[in-house]
């Protein structure tokens, strides 16, 4: 029985570290972050309102965050999509996703019935378990990229 657990673990590791699986993770995360960033960039006011609704950030910082986060999402999405410093970019993406997920969890515990603000104004997704589960899947996509990187169809690799 122990042998089959070990074999399943090896198969899973081979699947996750496969260059095509890693490419798939890159494409999904890249598209997600590019789309999300563009949607928020086109309407920073609506994104600022979404941030205010969480009631976690002092008003002084709302506009700064509403401008910086979407551009960061766009750049990280482009970088991971094109395989630019994939490990580092994926680590930053996972940090953002973990932060976004914690915000949704806090909003749920506080009983807030608000839009998550995840994709700007294009969707009106409420905070909830579905959003948490989606984010956990995307976080799971980022971990193999952090560990293994991805050399399939990369644009460039920076070297020292």
Secondary structure, DSSP 8 states (H G I E B T S, - for coil): -HHHHHHHHHHHHHHHHSHHHHHHHHHHHHHHHHHHHHHHHHTHHHHHHHHHHHT-S-HHHHHHHHHHHHHHHHHHHHHHHTTTTHHHHHHHHHHHHHHHHHHHHHHHHTT---B--TTTTS---BSSHHHHHHHHHHHHHHHHHHHH---TT-S-----
